[in-house]
Amino acid sequence: MPLDNQKHATISRRTLLHTGAGFLGSAVLPWFSLEASAADEKAAIGTWPAGSEGQTVYIGAAVPLTGAYAAQGADELKGWQLAVEHINNGHDLMKALAPKVDKGLLGKKVELLSADSAAKPNQGVELEQNFINQNKIILMTGSTSSAVAVALNKFAQREKILYVAGISGSNDTTGKDCVRYGFRQNFYGQTAANAIGPILVKTYGKGKKAAFMTPDYTYGHTVTKSVNDYLTSQGGWEMVTDQVSPLGTQDFSQYLTNIANSGAEFIVNVNWGRDAVLSIQQAKQFGLTPGMKMVVPYQIPFLAKEVGPELTAGVFAATDFWWTLQDKYPLAKQFVDAFQQKFGYRPEWGAENAYISFAHWARMVSTAGSFYPPDVIKQYEKGETIPSLVGDVHYRPEDHQCVRPVVLVQGKDPKDMKSDDDYWNVVEVVDGAPLMQKPDEFGCNLGSYT
Amino acid sequence: MINWANFISQCFNGLVLGALLALISSGLTIIYGTLGVLNLAHGAMFMLGGYAGWLAYTYTDSFLAAVVAGSLFVMIVGVVIERLIIRHFYARPQEDQLLVTFGLGIVFVETVRFFFGSLSRTVPPPASLVGITHLGFMVYPTYRLALLGIVAVALLLLYFVLYRTRIGMIVRAGIEDSAMVDSLGIDVYKIFMLVFGIGAMAAGFAGIVNAPVVSIAPDVGEAILVQTFVVVVIGGVGSFPGAIIGGLIAGEIISITSMFNPGYSYIMLFVAMTLVLVLRPHGLLGTAARE
C-alpha cells in the first residue's frame, strides 16, 4: 500500500503538475499568441493592403507624351509595357532578372496605367493622385524630367507608396531630394561627369575653354555643375559662359550668339529632349560646329536619329545603354530582341531604364514575398548584387541609387554605320562605383519607413 | 558677353525673331479684329503648316512646293473649320469661343502626333540658302537672313491686300464695325470665312518657312502661341501694324535681354506686356473701338 500509495501519490503529483502547467499554459499562451498575431498584422500604410487585395495590382506612370520630352517619354513607356507583359507571362528575361516572378507577382496580375505628364511636376503629381484614388496603385513611376522625379519623390514619401524613377539625371533625385520611398536605376549628373570627364581631357587635352548650355531646372543645373567641377579641377578647363534656357526653348539664336562671342572651343550641351535636338541643329546653322566641338554629357534617346548622324559624328556622350551592348551582355540581347519584336525598333536607354527598374522592383517584391512597402524597401536596402542588362548592380541603402556602369559612346561617322540605327560606337563601359559621390555628400536624408 | 559686337548680333537676332512673330501675330490679330474670335488653335495651325510642307517636301524635294502646300493646306483647313464650327460660335460667349478653338488645337496636335509621332522632322532650306553669311560684324545663317526677306515680302503682301484692295477695305471696315458692313449689303459671313482663311494661311506659311530653323514637332506651335498673344497685346488687339511693331519689340526684348541674362528673356517680355497694359490698355496701336 505504501508503495501503491507512493505510486499514486507520485502520479497524482505529476498529474497535478501537468494540470497546473496546462492551466498556466492556457492562461498565458493566449497572451503570447495575441502578441505574435499583433506583430504580424501590420498597420495599413499608403495603399497597402487595399491595393494588393484583388487579383490585379496597379502601377501608375506619369510620362511625358507631349512637350519637349514627348519622344523620350513614349520610348520609356514602351519599356514599362514590355516589363509588365514579361512579369505577367513569366518571360525568360524577366525570370533571369527576378527569378521568383512567376506569371504575375505574388499570384497577382500586374497592370500598368499611364497618362501624360507633359514633363510638368504638378501635372505628374495630379495624375498619380488620380491613380491612387481610382485604382489604389501600389507603385508609381514616371519622369523624363528630374523636376517631375523630385516632385514624385516627395509625393511618394508623403503617400507612402513606392516610386521608381523614370529617366532622371539630376543629382538631387537621390541627393538632397532623396526619399525612403524612392529609387533610381539610371546614371545621373555626377556619374556622367566622372565617366565622360577623363576621356574629354585625354582626347582634347587640358586648359580648354567651354561654353555650357543648361536647361533651367534641377537636372540642368546639377549636371552642369558636376561636369564643370570635373573639367576645371581635373583638366584645368574654363567655363567661359553658361547659357541657361527654359525647358521647351525653340529658338536658340540668342544663346548661340553669346557662345559665338565667348571664345569657347567646346560646347557642353546639357539640354535634353527636343531642346537638345534644336540647339545642336542651330549650332550647326550658326556655323559654331564643327569649329567648336560638341559634347553631350547626358545622352538623349533618339538624338542622332533626329539631328542626323552628320551632326553627332565624333560627339562624346555618356549614357545608360546602347543597343550594341547586346554583343557583350546576353541579357541585353534578349531585351533588344524582345523589344524590337514588339515595337519594331531597337530600344533607346529610356526604355532600358524603364524595363530594368520594373524588373528590379518585381525582384524585390517577389523576394520579400510581400507588397508591404517597408518590406520591399528593406529588400532593396539589403544592397544585394543583382543582375541588370549591363552586368551586376546593387542599390545603395543610404540613398537608394543603383550602383551601375556608365556607358561612354561616340557618334559614328555616317560612312561607318553598319545599319540605319548604328549611330553610336561604345567606347567604354565604366564601372559605376568609383564614379559616385559619397552617399551623404549631396545631403541625402531618406526619412522614415512609416 | 556684353560688348558691341554681341549687342549688334543680338539686335539682328531680335529682328529675325520679331519678323516671324509679326507674321504669325498678324494672322491672329486679323481674325480677332474682324471676327471677334480669339483663335487658340492658331499655334496648331502654325504646326500644321510645317507638317503639310514637310510632307510635300518628302514627295517633291522642292522647298517651294513645301511652302505652297503648307500655306494652302492650312488656308483650306481654316476655311473648313470656319464654315463647320467657328461660324456657330460668333454669337456665343467668348468663353465658348476660347474653348472650341482650344479644343480644335488639341485635336490638330494629337492627330499629327498619332500619324507622325513625336520625333522632330526636318525640312532643309533650299540648297542656295544653306550655310552662313559673313556680315562683317558677325556671321549669320544664310537661311535666317533669307527668312527676314521672305517674311518682309509676306507682310508687304498682306499689307497690300488689306490696305490696297477692295476686299481689304471691307475687312478693315469689318474690324471697325462688322454690323455696319452687314447693313450695307455686303455678305459679312463670306468676308469672315475669307479672313479666317487668310489668318490661318499666315500661320501655315510661317510654320513652313520656319521649319528649316526649328525642325517641326507636334508641339511646335504651343510655345509660339504664347509669344504671339503677347505680341498682339503689346501691338494692340486687331491692329495689323500693331502686330508688326509688337513682333519686332518682342523679338528685340527677348534677344537683348538674353545678352545680359538669358533666364530673364521671357520675364522681360511679360514685364513689357504688363507695362503696355497699364499705360495703354488697348495696346500701342490698338483702339478702344476694336474691343
Contacts between the chains, C-beta under 8 A, distances in Angstrom:
chain1	res1	chain2	res2	distance
A	65	B	118	7.4
A	66	B	109	7.5
A	66	B	113	7.6
A	66	B	118	7.7
A	66	B	218	7.3
A	66	B	219	5.8
A	67	B	219	5.6
A	67	B	222	7.7
A	68	B	219	7.4
A	70	B	113	7.6
A	70	B	118	3.6
A	70	B	217	7.4
A	70	B	218	7.3
A	70	B	219	6.7
A	71	B	117	7.1
A	71	B	118	4.2
A	71	B	119	4.9
A	71	B	120	7.7
A	71	B	217	8.0
A	73	B	118	7.9
A	74	B	117	7.3
A	74	B	118	5.9
A	216	B	263	5.9
A	241	B	1	6.4
A	243	B	262	5.7
A	244	B	262	5.5
A	244	B	263	5.0
A	245	B	262	5.9
A	246	B	263	7.6
A	246	B	266	6.6
A	248	B	219	8.0
A	248	B	222	7.8
A	248	B	223	5.6
A	249	B	223	7.8
A	250	B	214	4.6
A	250	B	220	6.8
A	250	B	223	5.5
A	250	B	224	7.0
A	251	B	17	6.0
A	251	B	213	7.1
A	251	B	214	6.1
A	253	B	13	4.5
A	253	B	16	7.1
A	253	B	17	6.9
A	253	B	144	7.3
A	253	B	255	7.5
A	254	B	10	6.1
A	254	B	13	5.5
A	254	B	254	6.7
A	254	B	255	4.9
A	254	B	258	3.6
A	254	B	259	7.4
A	254	B	262	6.5
A	254	B	265	6.9
A	255	B	258	6.6
A	255	B	262	5.8
A	257	B	6	6.6
A	257	B	9	4.6
A	257	B	10	5.8
A	257	B	13	5.7
A	257	B	138	7.6
A	257	B	255	8.0
A	258	B	1	4.7
A	258	B	6	6.6
A	258	B	10	8.0
A	258	B	258	6.9
A	258	B	259	6.6
A	258	B	262	7.4
A	260	B	9	7.3
A	260	B	138	7.5
A	260	B	139	7.5
A	261	B	1	4.7
A	261	B	3	7.0
A	261	B	5	6.0
A	261	B	6	4.4
A	261	B	9	6.9
A	262	B	1	5.8
A	274	B	120	6.1
A	274	B	217	5.9
A	274	B	219	7.8
A	277	B	120	5.1
A	277	B	215	6.8
A	278	B	120	7.6
A	278	B	214	5.5
A	278	B	215	6.8
A	281	B	122	7.3
A	281	B	215	6.1
A	282	B	213	7.4
A	282	B	214	7.6
A	285	B	132	7.7
A	285	B	141	4.2
A	285	B	143	7.1
A	285	B	144	7.2
A	285	B	213	7.3
A	286	B	132	7.0
A	286	B	139	7.4
A	286	B	140	7.6
A	286	B	141	5.7
A	287	B	131	7.7
A	287	B	132	4.0
A	287	B	139	5.4
A	287	B	141	7.3
A	302	B	119	6.0
A	305	B	119	6.9
A	306	B	119	5.7
A	306	B	120	4.7
A	306	B	122	8.0
A	306	B	215	7.5
A	308	B	122	7.4
